[in-house]
């Protein structure tokens, strides 16, 4: 029998090479090796905030696949890793073109992660969870991965599991028209939707954030989160719009902030927090994540959130 989990998610995680020097990647000679992936980042974030998280995905029969498996297990994530001997683990290369501009390149065509299928998902795992979290990265990878996302969402909806979707639009994977068409159909089965303003407008052509949230909620989601980075965020739940001011921190690496935000909100929902508290938790998690380098390494634990929030209360970081 499958052990129940609080959150189940799936997608592609890749080996990540991060240049140690600032400037064009062609001049980089030293790299740090790690891993990264939107869905696995959320799983780690939820695990660090005290909840059970499960990640499902394919990796190659290579050292990079072993790295991903070991990292997730080391972070307390129930890693249901499928080794695909016919395809390699995808690669991500990250550099800093300037002090302010991060340059991320993906090498994932034909990767093991893109070969995810509906059969890779244990139905009991999905229906026994409290939350199913997906991103719109996965359906852009391949037809079979797209089918896996819809299959999981259908299972979760039928079982009363909260379905969470982070748009996480990647222009390198599909066009705005393709993404918008899939999203407009998918959001009808979504309970919690995470978007930035531009991502939300792939679905509904509305400019003002609160009106955009209402337009998106009209399509199905009960909770709509509109992220605005250094301008804060808003949540529409139960016809009530709540605004959250940003936490002022020194940004070191912005990659992973959106995943941290989603993990913070979902952890708050799993803990039974009221809407104001879970939105504050999401904003604090996103803020903390940008204060050091790494896609997931800087994801906060509960004590880290308290540190950010206490500094804000003292007038230090807001």
C-alpha positions in Angstrom: 0.0 0.0 0.0 1.3 3.5 -0.9 2.2 5.6 2.1 0.2 8.9 2.0 2.0 12.1 1.4 1.0 15.8 1.9 2.2 16.9 -1.5 3.0 15.0 -4.7 4.6 16.7 -7.7 6.4 15.5 -10.8 8.4 16.9 -13.7 12.0 17.2 -14.9 15.0 17.9 -12.7 18.3 18.6 -14.4 21.9 18.7 -13.6 22.9 22.3 -13.0 26.3 23.8 -13.8 26.7 27.3 -12.3 29.6 29.5 -13.4 31.7 30.9 -10.6 32.6 34.1 -12.3 30.5 36.9 -13.7 30.6 37.6 -17.4 29.9 35.7 -20.7 29.7 31.9 -20.2 32.4 31.4 -22.9 35.0 32.8 -20.5 33.9 30.6 -17.6 36.4 28.0 -16.5 35.1 26.9 -13.1 31.6 25.6 -12.4 29.7 24.3 -9.4 27.7 21.2 -10.0 24.2 20.8 -8.5 20.6 20.1 -9.6 17.5 22.2 -10.3 13.9 21.8 -11.4 10.8 23.8 -10.6 8.8 20.9 -9.2 11.6 19.4 -7.2 12.4 22.8 -5.8 8.8 23.0 -4.5 9.0 19.5 -3.0 12.2 20.5 -1.2 10.7 23.8 0.0 7.6 22.1 1.4 9.7 19.4 3.0 11.9 22.0 4.7 8.7 23.7 6.1 7.7 20.5 7.8 5.5 18.6 5.5 5.8 15.3 3.6 6.6 15.8 -0.1 7.0 13.3 -2.9 8.6 14.0 -6.3 8.2 11.7 -9.4 10.4 12.0 -12.4 12.8 10.3 -14.9 16.5 10.6 -15.0 19.2 9.0 -17.2 21.3 6.1 -16.1 24.2 8.5 -15.4 26.0 10.3 -12.6 23.7 13.3 -13.0 20.7 11.1 -12.4 22.4 9.7 -9.3 23.0 13.2 -8.1 19.4 14.2 -8.4 18.2 11.1 -6.5 20.7 11.6 -3.7 20.0 15.3 -3.3 16.2 14.8 -3.0 16.6 11.9 -0.6 19.0 14.0 1.4 16.4 16.8 1.7 13.8 14.5 3.0 11.8 14.2 -0.2 10.3 10.9 -1.1 12.0 10.6 -4.5 10.2 8.2 -6.9 13.0 8.3 -9.4 12.7 6.3 -12.6 16.0 5.5 -14.4 15.6 5.7 -18.1 18.5 3.9 -19.8 17.6 5.2 -23.2 18.0 8.9 -22.6 20.3 11.2 -20.6 19.6 13.5 -17.7 18.9 17.0 -18.9 21.4 19.8 -18.3 21.0 23.4 -17.2 23.9 26.0 -17.4 23.6 29.1 -15.3 25.9 32.2 -15.4 25.7 35.8 -14.4 26.2 37.9 -17.5 26.4 41.0 -15.3 25.9 41.6 -11.6 22.2 42.1 -12.2 21.5 39.7 -15.1 21.3 35.9 -14.7 21.9 33.9 -17.9 20.3 30.4 -17.9 20.6 27.9 -20.7 18.8 24.6 -21.0 19.8 21.4 -22.8 16.8 19.1 -22.4 15.7 18.0 -25.8 15.3 14.2 -25.8 16.1 14.0 -22.1 14.9 11.3 -19.8 12.7 13.9 -18.0 10.9 14.7 -21.2 9.9 11.1 -21.6 7.6 11.1 -18.6 4.3 9.2 -19.2 1.0 8.8 -17.4 2.1 5.2 -16.5 5.0 6.7 -14.4 2.5 8.0 -11.9 1.1 5.8 -9.1 -2.7 6.6 -9.0 -2.8 5.8 -5.3 0.0 8.2 -4.6 -1.9 11.0 -6.4 -5.3 10.3 -4.9 -3.9 9.8 -1.4 -2.1 13.2 -1.3 -3.5 16.4 0.1 -2.0 18.5 -2.7 -1.0 17.8 -6.3 1.4 20.4 -7.6 2.3 20.8 -11.2 3.9 23.4 -13.5 3.2 24.4 -17.1 6.9 23.5 -17.8 6.1 19.7 -17.9 3.3 19.8 -20.5 5.6 21.8 -22.8 8.3 19.0 -22.7 6.5 16.4 -24.8 3.1 14.9 -25.7 3.5 12.1 -23.2 4.5 14.5 -20.4 1.4 16.7 -21.3 -0.7 13.6 -21.0 0.8 12.8 -17.6 -0.1 16.2 -16.3 -3.7 16.0 -17.4 -4.0 12.4 -16.1 -2.7 13.4 -12.7 -5.0 16.4 -12.6 -8.0 14.3 -13.5 -7.2 11.7 -10.7 -6.6 14.5 -8.1 -9.9 16.3 -8.9 -11.9 13.1 -8.7 -10.4 12.4 -5.3 -10.9 15.9 -3.9 -7.1 16.6 -3.8 -6.1 20.3 -4.1 -4.7 20.9 -7.5 -1.9 23.5 -7.6 -0.5 24.9 -10.9 2.4 27.3 -11.3 2.5 28.6 -14.8 6.3 29.1 -14.9 6.2 30.0 -18.5 9.4 29.1 -20.5 9.5 30.8 -23.9 12.2 28.3 -25.1 9.7 25.4 -24.7 6.6 26.7 -26.4 5.0 29.8 -27.9 2.7 32.2 -26.0 -0.2 31.0 -28.2 0.5 27.3 -27.5 0.9 27.9 -23.7 -2.2 30.0 -23.5 -4.3 27.5 -25.3 -3.2 24.7 -23.0 -3.6 26.8 -19.9 -7.1 28.1 -20.7 -8.2 24.5 -20.9 -6.3 23.3 -17.8 -7.2 26.0 -15.3 -10.8 24.8 -15.2 -9.4 21.8 -13.1 -7.0 24.0 -10.9 -7.7 25.0 -7.3 -4.6 27.2 -6.7 -3.0 29.1 -9.6 0.3 30.9 -9.4 1.2 33.5 -12.0 3.1 36.6 -12.7 1.3 39.4 -14.5 2.7 38.4 -17.9 2.0 34.8 -17.3 -1.6 35.5 -16.3 -2.1 37.5 -19.5 -1.3 34.3 -21.5 -4.7 33.2 -20.2 -6.7 36.4 -19.8 -6.0 39.7 -21.5 -6.4 41.9 -18.4 -3.8 44.3 -17.2 -4.6 45.4 -13.6 -3.5 42.6 -11.1 -6.7 42.4 -9.1 -8.8 42.4 -12.2 -6.5 39.8 -13.7 -6.9 37.6 -10.6 -10.7 37.9 -10.9 -10.7 37.0 -14.6 -8.5 34.0 -13.9 -10.7 32.9 -11.0 -13.8 33.0 -13.2 -12.2 30.2 -15.3 -12.1 27.8 -12.3 -9.4 28.4 -9.7 -10.5 29.1 -6.1 -7.2 30.7 -5.2 -5.3 32.9 -7.6 -1.8 34.2 -6.6 -0.3 37.0 -8.7 3.4 37.5 -8.0 5.0 40.9 -8.6 8.5 40.3 -7.3 9.8 43.4 -5.5 6.3 44.9 -5.7 4.8 42.1 -3.5 1.9 39.8 -4.4 -1.8 39.5 -4.1 -4.1 36.6 -3.5 -7.8 36.3 -4.6 -9.6 33.7 -2.5 -13.3 33.6 -1.8 -13.9 36.8 -3.7 -11.5 38.7 -1.3 -8.4 40.3 -2.7 -5.5 40.4 -0.3 -2.3 42.4 -0.9 1.1 41.6 0.6 3.9 44.1 0.7 7.4 42.8 -0.3 10.1 41.9 2.2 13.1 44.1 1.5 16.2 42.0 1.2 19.5 42.1 -0.7 19.1 40.0 -3.9 21.9 37.6 -4.7 20.3 35.1 -7.0 16.6 35.4 -8.2 16.3 31.9 -9.6 14.0 29.8 -7.5 12.1 32.7 -5.9 8.8 31.7 -7.5 9.2 28.1 -6.4 9.9 29.2 -2.9 6.8 31.4 -3.0 4.6 28.4 -4.1 6.2 26.2 -1.5 5.5 28.8 1.3 1.9 29.2 0.3 1.3 25.4 0.0 3.0 24.8 3.3 0.7 27.4 4.8 -2.3 25.8 3.3 -1.2 22.4 4.6 -0.8 23.8 8.0 -4.2 25.3 8.0 -3.0 28.9 8.1 -5.5 31.7 7.5 -5.3 33.4 4.1 -3.3 36.4 5.4 -0.7 34.3 7.1 -0.2 31.9 4.2 0.3 34.9 1.8 2.8 36.4 4.2 4.6 33.0 4.5 4.8 32.8 0.7 6.2 36.3 0.4 8.7 35.7 3.2 9.8 32.4 1.5 10.3 34.0 -1.9 12.3 36.9 -0.3 14.5 34.6 1.7 15.3 32.4 -1.4 16.9 35.3 -3.3 19.4 36.1 -0.5 21.9 33.5 -1.5 22.9 31.4 -4.5 21.3 28.3 -5.8 18.0 27.1 -7.2 17.0 25.2 -4.1 19.8 25.6 -1.6 18.5 28.9 -0.3 14.9 27.6 0.2 13.9 28.5 3.8 13.1 26.5 6.9 10.6 27.7 9.4 13.3 29.5 11.5 14.4 31.3 8.4 10.9 32.6 7.7 10.7 33.8 11.3 14.0 35.7 10.9 12.7 37.5 7.8 9.4 38.3 9.3 10.9 39.5 12.6 13.4 41.8 10.8 10.4 43.2 8.9 8.5 43.8 12.1 11.6 45.6 13.5 11.7 47.8 10.4 14.9 46.3 9.1 14.0 44.7 5.9 10.7 46.2 4.8 
